[in-house]
Amino acid sequence: MKGGRENKIIIQDGELGNIQSSLDYFLKFNIPKDAKILDVGCNYGSLIFNLHSLGYKNIFGVEINKNAIEKGKTFYPEISNNLNTYEAGNIPFENNTFDVILMFDVIEHIPNVDNFLKNEVRRILRTGGTFIFQTPNKLINIPWEIISGRSLVKWRTYHCSLQTPSSLKKCLIKLGFSGVTIEKGNILTQHNKDKVRKKIGLLGPLALYFLSEMPLAVYPNMWGSCKKQSRL
């Protein structure tokens, strides 16, 4: 197997997301092993492969990057049939298909994210189903991207739908989700330490520890969940 292990988690070189924190957060919910689960923006499929290894067999991933999916099928032949590409704004599943939908490090990349959450995520989630997500905090991410990318505007092309905790909660309630929880998660993972060290040097991990003590309003990332209501 290419890649490596992080606390017994299978990951690949060049992972874009933090697989460890995503897996840790998902496991908090004690989702039944027979639940039908979709990971939107799955990249190689590492998260769903790790869930598959834990006994979740009815799990699927979709990704807009065709090259990532082809690599994922090579990395994880056990779940290759469950990894698929999709066109922007059109998840290829019928209405009310899934018990759980996951979106980690995806919300911020989607133009007109309100429409996507309403017309795609909510559409394919069963009534009472759970939507679990993680996304950067706008108040912290914009300064970080300006510093790390050395540009005042570059971030707008790939983080076009950044949210704050309050704006995301209001958005989800408006779109017909209930029981919306927005909270802090684990940012002190090796993935994040390596990322900040690469961008800003040896002081990066120290800055990460400092940020880990901040309140949710100025926390680097936000994790959360909600349920699909029967009506908007």
C-alpha positions as CSV (number, residue, x, y, z in Angstrom):
1,M,0.0,0.0,0.0
2,K,1.4,3.4,-0.9
3,G,1.2,6.2,1.6
4,G,1.6,5.7,5.3
5,R,-0.2,5.3,8.6
6,E,-1.2,8.0,11.0
7,N,-2.4,6.4,14.3
8,K,-3.2,3.3,12.2
9,I,-5.1,5.4,9.6
10,I,-4.3,4.7,6.0
11,I,-3.4,7.9,4.1
12,Q,-1.7,8.8,0.8
13,D,1.0,11.2,-0.1
14,G,-0.5,14.5,-1.2
15,E,-3.7,14.2,0.8
16,L,-5.6,17.5,0.6
17,G,-7.7,17.0,3.7
18,N,-7.0,16.0,7.2
19,I,-8.1,12.3,7.2
20,Q,-7.4,11.7,10.9
21,S,-9.5,14.6,12.2
22,S,-12.3,13.7,9.8
23,L,-12.4,10.1,10.9
24,D,-12.2,11.0,14.6
25,Y,-15.1,13.4,14.2
26,F,-17.3,11.0,12.3
27,L,-16.7,8.2,14.9
28,K,-18.2,10.5,17.6
29,F,-21.6,10.0,16.1
30,N,-21.8,6.2,16.6
31,I,-23.3,5.8,13.1
32,P,-24.7,2.2,12.6
33,K,-22.4,0.1,10.5
34,D,-25.2,-0.6,8.0
35,A,-26.0,3.1,7.3
36,K,-25.8,4.2,3.7
37,I,-23.1,6.9,3.7
38,L,-21.8,9.3,1.0
39,D,-18.6,11.3,1.2
40,V,-18.9,14.3,-1.1
41,G,-15.5,15.6,-2.3
42,C,-13.7,12.4,-1.3
43,N,-10.5,13.0,-3.2
44,Y,-8.7,9.6,-3.3
45,G,-11.3,8.0,-1.1
46,S,-9.0,7.6,1.9
47,L,-11.7,8.5,4.5
48,I,-14.2,6.0,3.2
49,F,-11.5,3.3,2.9
50,N,-10.7,3.7,6.5
51,L,-14.4,3.6,7.4
52,H,-14.7,0.5,5.2
53,S,-11.9,-1.1,7.2
54,L,-13.8,-0.4,10.3
55,G,-16.9,-2.3,9.0
56,Y,-18.8,0.3,7.1
57,K,-19.6,-1.5,3.9
58,N,-22.4,0.6,2.5
59,I,-20.3,3.7,1.9
60,F,-19.6,5.7,-1.3
61,G,-17.5,8.6,-2.4
62,V,-17.9,11.2,-5.2
63,E,-15.2,13.6,-6.4
64,I,-15.1,16.3,-9.1
65,N,-11.4,15.6,-9.8
66,K,-11.3,12.6,-12.2
67,N,-7.6,12.1,-11.8
68,A,-8.0,11.8,-8.0
69,I,-10.7,9.1,-8.4
70,E,-8.6,7.1,-10.8
71,K,-5.7,7.2,-8.3
72,G,-8.2,6.2,-5.5
73,K,-9.4,3.2,-7.5
74,T,-5.7,2.1,-7.7
75,F,-4.9,2.8,-4.1
76,Y,-8.1,1.1,-2.8
77,P,-9.3,-1.7,-5.1
78,E,-11.5,-3.0,-2.3
79,I,-13.8,0.1,-2.7
80,S,-13.1,1.0,-6.3
81,N,-16.7,0.4,-7.4
82,N,-17.9,2.9,-4.8
83,L,-15.7,5.7,-6.0
84,N,-17.2,7.9,-8.7
85,T,-16.8,11.3,-10.3
86,Y,-19.6,13.9,-10.5
87,E,-20.2,17.1,-12.5
88,A,-20.4,20.4,-10.6
89,G,-23.8,20.8,-9.0
90,N,-25.1,17.4,-10.0
91,I,-24.5,14.5,-7.5
92,P,-25.5,11.3,-9.4
93,F,-27.8,9.7,-6.9
94,E,-31.6,9.6,-6.5
95,N,-33.6,11.6,-4.0
96,N,-33.6,10.4,-0.4
97,T,-30.8,7.8,-0.9
98,F,-28.4,8.3,2.0
99,D,-28.6,8.1,5.8
100,V,-25.5,10.2,6.2
101,I,-23.6,12.7,4.0
102,L,-20.1,13.8,4.8
103,M,-18.4,17.0,3.5
104,F,-15.0,17.7,4.9
105,D,-13.0,20.6,3.5
106,V,-15.5,21.0,0.7
107,I,-18.1,23.6,1.5
108,E,-15.6,26.5,1.0
109,H,-14.8,25.4,-2.5
110,I,-18.4,25.4,-3.9
111,P,-19.8,28.5,-5.8
112,N,-23.4,29.2,-4.7
113,V,-23.0,26.8,-1.9
114,D,-26.6,27.5,-0.6
115,N,-28.0,26.1,-3.8
116,F,-25.7,23.0,-3.7
117,L,-26.6,22.2,-0.1
118,K,-30.3,22.6,-0.8
119,N,-30.6,21.1,-4.3
120,E,-28.0,18.3,-4.0
121,V,-27.0,17.5,-0.4
122,R,-30.5,17.9,1.1
123,R,-32.1,16.2,-1.9
124,I,-30.2,12.9,-1.7
125,L,-30.3,12.8,2.2
126,R,-33.2,10.9,3.7
127,T,-35.6,12.8,6.0
128,G,-34.0,12.6,9.5
129,G,-30.6,11.8,7.9
130,T,-27.4,13.3,9.2
131,F,-25.2,15.8,7.5
132,I,-21.7,15.9,9.0
133,F,-19.1,18.5,7.8
134,Q,-15.9,20.5,8.4
135,T,-14.9,23.8,6.8
136,P,-12.4,26.6,7.5
137,N,-13.5,29.6,9.6
138,K,-13.6,32.6,7.3
139,L,-12.3,35.0,10.0
140,I,-9.1,32.9,10.3
141,N,-8.7,31.4,6.9
142,I,-8.6,34.6,4.9
143,P,-5.6,36.0,6.8
144,W,-3.9,32.6,6.6
145,E,-4.4,32.3,2.9
146,I,-3.2,35.8,2.3
147,I,0.0,35.1,4.3
148,S,0.7,31.6,3.0
149,G,-0.3,32.4,-0.6
150,R,1.4,35.9,-0.6
151,S,-1.6,37.4,-2.4
152,L,-4.6,39.5,-1.3
153,V,-7.0,37.9,-3.8
154,K,-5.8,34.5,-4.8
155,W,-7.8,32.7,-2.1
156,R,-11.1,33.9,-3.7
157,T,-10.6,31.5,-6.6
158,Y,-10.6,28.3,-4.5
159,H,-12.2,29.4,-1.2
160,C,-15.2,31.1,-2.7
161,S,-17.7,30.2,-0.1
162,L,-16.0,30.6,3.3
163,Q,-18.3,30.8,6.3
164,T,-18.2,31.9,9.9
165,P,-19.8,29.7,12.6
166,S,-22.9,32.0,12.7
167,S,-23.3,32.4,9.0
168,L,-23.1,28.6,8.4
169,K,-25.6,27.9,11.1
170,K,-28.1,30.4,9.7
171,C,-27.6,29.0,6.2
172,L,-28.3,25.4,7.2
173,I,-31.4,26.4,9.2
174,K,-32.7,28.4,6.3
175,L,-32.2,25.4,4.0
176,G,-34.3,23.0,6.0
177,F,-31.9,21.4,8.5
178,S,-32.5,21.1,12.2
179,G,-30.4,20.5,15.3
180,V,-27.5,22.4,13.8
181,T,-24.4,22.1,15.8
182,I,-21.2,24.0,15.0
183,E,-18.2,23.2,17.2
184,K,-14.4,22.9,17.6
185,G,-12.5,19.8,16.5
186,N,-9.0,18.5,16.6
187,I,-6.5,20.7,14.8
188,L,-3.4,19.3,16.5
189,T,-2.8,16.5,14.0
190,Q,0.4,15.6,12.2
191,H,-1.2,16.7,8.9
192,N,-1.8,20.2,10.2
193,K,1.6,20.5,11.9
194,D,3.4,19.5,8.7
195,K,1.2,22.0,6.7
196,V,1.9,25.0,8.9
197,R,5.6,24.1,9.3
198,K,5.9,24.0,5.5
199,K,4.2,27.3,5.1
200,I,5.6,29.5,7.9
201,G,8.5,27.5,9.3
202,L,9.3,26.2,12.8
203,L,7.0,28.6,14.5
204,G,4.0,27.1,12.6
205,P,3.3,24.3,15.1
206,L,3.5,26.8,18.0
207,A,1.0,29.0,16.3
208,L,-1.2,26.0,15.8
209,Y,-1.1,25.2,19.6
210,F,-2.0,28.8,20.3
211,L,-5.0,28.7,17.9
212,S,-6.2,25.4,19.4
213,E,-7.0,27.3,22.6
214,M,-9.1,30.0,20.9
215,P,-12.9,30.1,21.2
216,L,-15.0,28.9,18.3
217,A,-15.6,32.3,16.8
218,V,-11.9,32.6,16.0
219,Y,-11.0,28.9,15.7
220,P,-9.3,27.9,12.4
221,N,-11.8,25.3,11.4
222,M,-15.3,24.4,12.4
223,W,-16.9,21.0,12.6
224,G,-20.6,20.3,12.7
225,S,-23.7,18.3,12.0
226,C,-27.5,18.7,11.5
227,K,-30.5,16.7,10.4
228,K,-32.7,17.0,7.4
229,Q,-36.2,18.2,8.2
230,S,-39.2,16.8,6.4
231,R,-40.1,20.3,5.1
232,L,-38.3,23.5,4.3
